[in-house]
Each structure stands twice: as structure tokens, then as C-alpha cells.
Amino acid sequence: MNYSEKHFEEQEEIRLENTIDSFLSDFQVGRLLNVAGIRKLRGASPLKVFAAIFRLPFEGKNFYRGIVEQDDLGFGKDAAYALLRNPRHNWRRLMLGLAVKIATVFSLLTDKEREKVLIFDSSTYDRSRSRKVELLAWIFDHTVGKSLRGFSLLTLGWSDGFSFIPLDFVLGSSANKKSRIQEAEKPIDKRTCGHKRRLEAVSKATDLLEMMVKRVLAAGIDADYILMDSWFSFPAVIATLSRHYPVICMLKNMPRVFYKYEGRWYTLGGLYALLGKRPGRARILAAVNVETKQGQQARIVFVRHRHKRDWLAVLSTRVDLPDKEIVRIYGKRWDIEVCFKMLKQHLRLEKEAQLRDYDGLIGHVTVVMSRYMFLSFRQRLHSDHRTAGSLFHACCEEVRDLTLLDAMQRLMTLVIDKIRATGELAEDVINKMIDAMMGAMVDIMETIR
């Protein structure tokens, strides 16, 4: 690696650190930590420890290399573990507080007529190599078609069709005691956040959905629809959530779920067989207004399957929406799938820290989801032309913070690269020139002092 490449990497690390520090400062993460009860007891401040863990994947390090082995952080590994494992820390309040601030910024950049949606989905949190993790359970992974050791990550997110922000999550074990490999053995106060989180972990996911929606609404999140996959699309759940916002969800053909049409009850498959289909290669095959057992009025749109000779059904509790609009709005649910992929592949949700304590897992997942919010915010800044002013001011700050020494180093790097490109001087001559320039720079700095 030559001098210019090394210098470029050093500058990139400094620029990244400044960008993250700016994000944490602009959104008052230190204050949010304090409001969430995450306060300094001894040693380093919570913000300093949080920031160090936050940066790990961007620096290409895991928890062991970036925290345990590092001696220059100003705190030890015990401080990092204490931050994550404390059952009194309200990580949910921290995450939701940060999400509300970012969503407020996005709302200012979004047309008022553009639909904003809340999205529910669940993904597996794989801990296949673990055995002694608190509340570890057998979880069925639908992508591979088999059960694995881990947790289910039930997530509620917000999207305006351009940017996605995770708002809340439940790290679920299993409601079935026989499926749980480990129980909650840590003795904690029943008034703490940690105890409440453990109760959620052993509850059914469908029982938690309305509670999650109420929390984000109370925090000030605004939306137009709730989107869900077919795993949550039971008539009772749809009726409950539709009291808050209209629901648009995928349906699956279940033998015990019926829909009322023209005075008679049909399964989803029976309803599809009854309806006349649109001719040709129409994307929308049929649509019909129905009623559920709970008296919920809904419209079901049957769509042609792209990859096989089959159909898909999308339900909307807003019966006045055009069929194409129902399908288009439901397409925004894909944003949460992209989020899950980013969390696992790039932000190291499952592999960064091998924590066994359930409170530690909750803290770490919150940090990882905060990283995704950071990336979503940065993407919006660089993609939305209405944030050009913010980018301009950020560039001004970078120029203002550039020291004389940095400027001279950059200038010297450019000159040396140009000399090398000519091929007229030997490498040892160039190295002597670098030494002479460095000596001159030191003399200049001494003169300035």
C-alpha cells in the first residue's frame, strides 16, 4: 500500500467518524439515552459507549475486536456489557424517540398526498450454534422450511415509499413451553423493562400487534395504512387493527376462515372459484366486497401470480379504494424485507456479539436498528434534491474543520501521485522528496506555533 492509499483510508475513517458523530449529535441521542434511563453510573458516558458499539460494522470489526481488545476507547469491555445488559434501560423508548425525530424530518420532505404506512413483519434471529442463551427456542424458518434455534424478530416499521424506519420490535421466544430450550432465569424486579420484555417474548405475536401500534401512535408517528403479510392476516387481528388505520394485507387460503358474499360463507379458495375472471393476461383477475365473522367490511383483490399458474389475494378494509391502488400500496411492504436483509448481512445483527443475556440481546438489537436508521437518513440526504441545503452546510463544516496540516498533506499527496504518474523519477528519489517535504512541513508548523 503506497502513501496516498494509506492517507486516503485514514481520511475516510475520519470522515466516517465525523458523519456518525454528527448524526448522534443532530438527533440528540445523548438526551434520548438519558430520557430512556440509560445514564452514567461510573466511568465513560453512555453516549460514548453507545457510539463505540454503533460504529463497529462501519469499521469492519466485531464486538470482540472492536470493544474487548481495544485499549484506547477510554472504557473497558465491562462498561459495554453493563450498558447492554441492564434490565432497567428502556431501549424501546430510545429507539422510538430516535425514529420519531427521523420520521419528522422525512415527513417534511414528503408530499402530503403520498401515503405513509406502518408495516408489520417477522424474521428469524438465528442462534443455531448457541445452547445457553436465555429464552432460546425452536423457531420455524419459512425460508428454509425447518426449525432452528433462535428467536423471532417481530418488527413494526414506518415507510413513505422512499425511506424505511424501524419503530419497534419484540424479540420473541415461543409461547409453547415445550419449544423453549432455555427459560428466563435471571432474577430481576418485575417493575423493570427487562421483565416486561420477557413477558412479551413468551406471548403470541398476534396478541402484541395492537399494543405496538398504540405505542407508536402515542409517540406521534403518523400513517395512512397498516400493511401485513399473510402470517398475521386473521379476521380478528384485521378487525382490531383497522380501528386505528385501514389495513391492507395478503391473505392465505385457510380452511377455517370464511368470508361472507351474497349471504353465504366461503373460504378464500371457494370465493375465487365462484367469481368470474377477467380475460387475457390481466394482472388483476377479480375483486369482490365481502364481510368477515367480526362484521368487518373488506374488499379482496385477486392478483395473478408472477412465477406460477396460481393467484394471490390482497385484502383492504377500505372498500372505496381502486383495485390497482390496493395492490400498489401493498407493494410498499417490501421495504421491511430490505431492512431485514440489511440488518443481517451488513449490520451484523446475528454475528456481531454472542450475548447470552436476554437484556443484552434487546440492547444490541436496538443498536443495530439505530444503525439502519442512520443509513436510511444518509440515503435520503444523498437522494432527495430537497436536502441540498443540508448537504451544502455539511460540506461547509467539513471545509471549516480542515486543518492546515491536513490541507498540506492532501496537497503533497496529489503532487507525489502526479510525479509517479510521469515515470521519470526512480522510487528512491521520490521517497527522498517525500522526506524533504515532511521535514519542511514540520518546520512550518513549528514556525506557526
N, C-alpha and C positions, 0 to 999 in steps of 0.2 A: 504494500500500500504506500503510494507516494505522499508527499506532504500535503498536496492540495486535496486529495481524497480524505485524508485524516482530518484536515481542517474543516472540510465540508460536513463530515459526520458530526464533529464537535458542535458546529453551528446548528445543525439540525436538532441535536439533543437539547441545546439551549433554547431554540425556538419552540420545540415541543413543550418543554417545561414551562416556558413563559405563557404559552397558549393555555395549558391546563390551569396554571395559577390564576390567569385572567378569568377563566370560566368559573373557578371556585370563588373568586372574589366578586365578580359581577353578579352572581346569583346568591351571594351571601350564605355560602354553605356553612361557614363558621357559626353564623347566627342560627341557622337551621339545626345544626348539631346541638346547640345549647337548648333550643326550644324542645328538641326531642329527648332531652335529659341526658345527652351524651356530653358530659362535662369533665374538665380536668380534675383528677384526684391527686396525682403526683407525676413528676416527670414531664414529658412532652405534652403539648396541647393536643386535643382530639383532632383538630383540623390538620395538624402536621402529620399525625399517624394515618389519618384517613387519606390524605393526599399521597403519601408514600405507597399505600396499598393500591390506590386508584391508578397510579402511573405504571404499575408492573407490566401489563401486556404491551404497552406502548414502548417500553424499554426492552422488550424481549426477555423478560425474567419471570420466573415463577415465585411463589411465596417464599420458598426456601432460599433461593439465590438472591432475591431482592430484599428480603427482610431479615431472615435468620442469619445469613452470612455477612450482611453488610455491617460495617463498623462505623460508618461516617454519617449515619442518619440522625444522630442525636438522641436516639432511644433504642432500647433493646427489643428482642422478639416478644418478651413478656408484655410489653406495653401494647403491641399489636394484637396479641391474643386476648388481652384483657378488654380491649376496645370491642372486639367482635363477640366475645363470649358473655358479656354482661347481660343477664336476663331483664334488667331494668331499662335498658336502652330501647327507646321507641323507634326502631328502624322504619316502621311504616310511616310515622309522622315525618321523618326526614325525607323519605322517598317521595311521598305525596306532596310535601311542601316544595321540593325542587321541581317536581313535574308541573305543579300549578304555575310556578314562575315561568317555566319554559313554554307551557301551553299558552300563557297570556301573551308572550312575545309572538308566537306563531299566529295567534288569532288576529293580531294587529296586521299581519302580513297576508291574511286570507280574506278573500272576497266573502261578504256576508251571505251571499246566496250559495256558497259552496258548503256541502254537507259535512258536518263533523260527526264522527261516530265513536262509540265505545265498542271495543272488541274483546270478546272472551275466547280463550283457548287454553288448552293444557298440553304440556310436553313432558317427556320423561327426563328426570335428572339421574343420570346413570352413575351408580356407585357399585358396579359389578364386582370390583376387587375388594370391597370392604365387607366386614362382618360385624364389627363392634361399634358401628355408628348409631347414635341414639335415634330411635324411631324408624330405623331402616326397615323396609318392607319389600315384598314381592309386588312389582308393578308390571302390568301388561303393556308392552310396547307394540302399538298397532303397526308401526312402520316395518318391524322385523317379524311380527306375528308370534312373539313369545314373551314370557315373563322374564324380568331381570331384577336384580337387587338395586334399589334406589328409592326415588321419590317421584311424585307427580307435581309438576310446577304449574299450578293454575294461575293464569295471568290475566289481568284486565288492563287494556291499553287504550290510548286515545289517538285518533288519526284524523287529519283533514284531507286525506287523499294524497298528500305530498310528503308529510313528515309523520312519524310514529313515535309515541312516547309511552313507555310502560308506566302505569299508575300504581298498581297494587298487585300483590301476589300472595298465594298460600302455598307453602311447601308441604304438600300432603303426604302422609304415610298411607295408612289403609284403615277404613272403618271396620274392616273384618279383622278381629284379633288374631285369627289363625294365619293371616297373611303377613303379620308383623314379625320380623325377625328379632328386633330389639324393642323394648319398651322404654318409656320415659322414666329414667331412674334418678335424674338429677334433682335433689331436694331444693325447691325454690318456693318463694312466697306466692300464694295464689292470687295476690293483687298485682303481680308484675306482668309486663307484656309477654315475657317468656312463657308463663303459664297459659295465658290466653292463646298464644300461638300453638302450643302443644294441643290444646283442645280443638283448635281448627284442623290440625294435622290429622286427627282421627275422626273427623266428620266427613259426611258425604259432600262431594263437590257441589252438587245441585242445591244443597242447603246453604251454601256460602255466597251464592251469586248475588242475591238481593242485598245482603249486608255490604258486599264490596261496592255495589252501585251507590248505595246510600252514603257510604264514606266519601266517595269521590264527588258526589253532588254537594255534600255538606262542605267540602273543601273549596268549592267554587268552579269545578270543571263543568263546561257546557257542551252539550252534544245534541244531535237530532235523532239518532237511531242507535239501537244496540244490535250488534252483529254477533252471531254464534254459529259454530259448526253443529253437525247433527248429533254429536255426543251429548249436548245439553238441551236439545230441542224436544222436550216433553211438554205436552199441553199445559200442565200445571205450572211449569217453570216459565213458559211463554206468557201465561196469564199474569203471573206475579211480576215479571219484569216489565211488561207492557204498561203497568200502572205508572211507570216512571218515564219511559220513552217508547216509541214504536219499535217493535222487534222485527228484524229480518234475519232469517236463519235457514240453513239447509235442513232438509228432512230425510229420514230414512224409513223404509217400509217395515214397520213393526206390527206383528200380528195382533197385539192387544191395544193398539192405538187407533181410534176411529175418528172420522170426520163426517159431519152431517151435511148432506147435499140433497136438496129437494125432498126433505122429510125422511130420508133414510140414511143409515150409518154405513160407512165404507172404510176399509183400510186404504192406505195410500195407493197400494198397487191396484186394488179394486176400483178406486176412483179414477186412476189413469186409464184402466181398461174401458171404463164406461164412456169417457169423453171422446169426442171426435178430434182427430189430429189435423193440424194444418198441413197442406200438401207440399211436396217438393222437399228441399233441403233447408227448410226454415229452422232457425236456431231455437225459437220458442215453439214448442209443439202444441201446447194447450194451456189454458188458465181458467180457474174457477174460484168463485167465492164459497167459503164453507164456514161451518161453526164447530167449535170443539166442545168437549164434555163440560168445560168450565163456562160455556156460553160466550167464548171469545170469538168475535167475527174476524176472519182472516181471508187472505187471497193466496192461493197456491199456484205457482207458475212452474210448469213442466218444461225443462230445457233439454235439448239433445246433448248426449254425452259425446265429448270430442274424440275419445280414443276407442270406444267400442259401441256396439249396437245396443244402446241402453239409454236411460233417461235419468235426469236429476230433478229434484223438486226443491223449490225455494219458497218459503212462506213469508208473508208480510202481514203484520197486524194493521197496517194502513191499507185499506181496501181501495182507496181512491188513487193510489199510485199507478202509473202506467206500467205494464209488464216489463218493458225494457229498462225502466228506471229501477225497478226492484232488482233485476239482475245486475245492473251497473253498480248500484250502491253495495250490493253484497260482495262484489269483486274487491272492495276495499279491505275485506277481511284478510287478504293475502299479506298485508303489511306485517301482521303479527307472526306469520310464518318466517318472513325475512328476519325479523327480530330474533326469533329462537335460533335460527342458523348462525347469526352473528354472535349471539351470546355464547354458543358452544364452540364454534370453530375459531373465532378470532379473539373474543374477550375472555376465553378460558374459564367458562362457568364451572365445568366439571373437573378440570385437571389442574387448576392453579394451586389450590390449597386442600390438603387431605384432612379436613377437620372432622372430628368425631362428635363434637358437642352440637346439639341442635341450635342453640342460640348463636354459636359461631357460624353455622350454615346460613341462618337467616341474615346475619350481618354481612357475610360475604356475598350472598345473592344480591343484597341491596347495593353494595358497592359496584358489582358487575352491571346491574341495571342502570346505575348512575353513569357508568361509562357509556352505555348505549345512548343515554340522553345527551351526553356531551357530543358524541359523534353525530347524532341527529341534528343537534344545534349547529355544529360546524358545517354539515352538509347544506343546511338551509341557508347559512350565511353565504356560501360559495355558489349556490344555485339560484337564489332568489335575487332578481335585479333590484328589488326594493330595499335591500340591505347594503347597497353600495356605499351609503354614507358611513355605516358602521365599519365596513371593510377599510374605507379611507382613513377613518380615525385610528383604526388598529394599526394600519401601516405607518401613520404619523408617529404613533407611540413607539413602534419598532425603530424608526429613524432617530427619534429623540433619545432612545436608550442606547444607541450605538456609541461606544466609547472611542476615543482617539486610537487606542491600541488596536481595537477590533477593525477600525477603518484601515489602518496601516497594514494589518495582516491580510485583509481582503485584497488590498491593492497589490501587495507583494505577491500573493498567490496568483493573481491574474498575470503579472509581469513574468513570473517564472514559467507559467504554463505557455505563454507566448514564445519565450526563449526556447523552451523544449521543443515546441512545435516546428521551429525552423530547422532543427537538426544540425546546426552549425557549430555548436559547442559540446564538448565532452561532458559527461555527467559529473566528473570530479571538479571541473571548472564551475559548473552550475552550483554545486554544493558549497564551493568557496564563496561564490557570490551571495548565497543564502546566509552563510555565516557572517559575511561582512554587513549585509543588510540588517540582520538581527542585532549585531553589535551597534550599528548606527541607531536603531530604534531604541535600544536600551539607553544610549547616551542622550537621545532626545527626551525620553521620559524622565531621566534624572534632571535634565535642564529645566523641564516644566515644573517639577517638584520644588 
